[in-house]
């Protein structure tokens, strides 16, 4: 147990006493910058709706928190289908 305690003590000392280098700080800041462009892909099926419907086949939700979302998704799906039929 003393070896484990020694290792933990050394690790905590290194973490507390060690200084963060400017290079690491700069690299970290660069990684955290959001990208200039964002790629979005439009799908025909909403994965949230599909997963919610699968879970509802398995069991019953206690609070029905996804009901409004499912109604909106169904409404938009029906609108898209009628638009496709018109074309």
C-alpha positions as CSV (number, residue, x, y, z in Angstrom):
1,X,0.0,0.0,0.0
2,X,2.9,2.4,0.7
3,X,3.9,2.2,-3.0
4,X,0.4,3.2,-4.1
5,X,0.3,6.0,-1.6
6,X,3.8,7.2,-2.7
7,X,2.6,7.2,-6.4
8,X,-0.5,9.1,-5.5
9,X,1.4,11.7,-3.5
10,X,3.9,12.2,-6.3
11,X,1.2,12.5,-8.9
12,X,-0.7,15.1,-6.8
13,X,2.5,17.1,-6.3
14,X,3.2,17.1,-10.0
15,X,-0.3,18.2,-10.8
16,X,-0.3,20.9,-8.1
17,X,3.2,22.3,-8.5
18,X,3.7,21.9,-12.3
19,X,3.4,25.0,-14.4
20,X,1.4,25.0,-17.6
21,X,3.6,25.9,-20.5
22,X,2.6,28.6,-22.9
23,X,2.8,26.3,-25.9
24,X,0.3,23.9,-24.4
25,X,-2.0,26.8,-23.5
26,X,-1.9,28.2,-27.0
27,X,-2.5,24.8,-28.6
28,X,-5.4,24.2,-26.2
29,X,-7.0,27.6,-27.1
30,X,-6.6,26.8,-30.9
31,X,-8.3,23.5,-30.4
32,X,-11.2,25.2,-28.6
33,X,-11.9,27.7,-31.4
34,X,-15.0,26.7,-33.3
35,X,-14.6,25.9,-37.0
36,X,-15.4,28.6,-39.6
37,X,-17.7,26.2,-41.5
38,X,-20.3,23.8,-40.4
39,X,-21.6,21.0,-42.5
40,X,-25.2,20.0,-42.2
41,X,-26.8,17.1,-43.9
42,X,-30.6,17.0,-44.5
43,X,-32.1,13.6,-43.9
44,X,-35.5,12.2,-44.7
45,X,-35.8,10.5,-41.3
46,X,-35.4,12.2,-38.0
47,X,-33.2,9.9,-35.8
48,X,-34.8,11.3,-32.6
49,X,-38.3,10.5,-33.8
50,X,-37.2,7.0,-34.9
51,X,-35.5,6.2,-31.7
52,X,-38.4,7.6,-29.6
53,X,-40.9,5.4,-31.6
54,X,-38.7,2.3,-31.0
55,X,-38.5,3.0,-27.2
56,X,-42.3,3.5,-27.1
57,X,-42.8,0.1,-28.6
58,X,-40.7,-1.3,-25.7
59,X,-42.2,0.6,-22.8
60,X,-44.3,3.6,-21.7
61,X,-42.9,7.0,-20.9
62,X,-44.0,8.4,-17.5
63,X,-43.9,12.1,-18.4
64,X,-44.7,12.1,-22.2
65,X,-42.0,14.8,-22.7
66,X,-41.5,13.9,-26.4
67,X,-45.2,14.2,-27.4
68,X,-44.9,17.8,-28.6
69,X,-41.7,17.0,-30.5
70,X,-43.3,13.9,-32.2
71,X,-46.4,16.0,-33.2
72,X,-44.2,18.7,-34.7
73,X,-42.1,16.1,-36.5
74,X,-45.2,14.3,-37.8
75,X,-46.7,17.6,-39.0
76,X,-43.5,18.6,-40.8
77,X,-43.2,15.1,-42.3
78,X,-46.8,15.3,-43.6
79,X,-46.1,18.7,-45.1
80,X,-43.0,17.4,-46.8
81,X,-44.9,14.4,-48.2
82,X,-47.6,16.6,-49.7
83,X,-45.0,18.9,-51.2
84,X,-43.3,15.9,-52.8
85,X,-46.6,14.7,-54.2
86,X,-47.3,18.2,-55.7
87,X,-44.1,18.1,-57.7
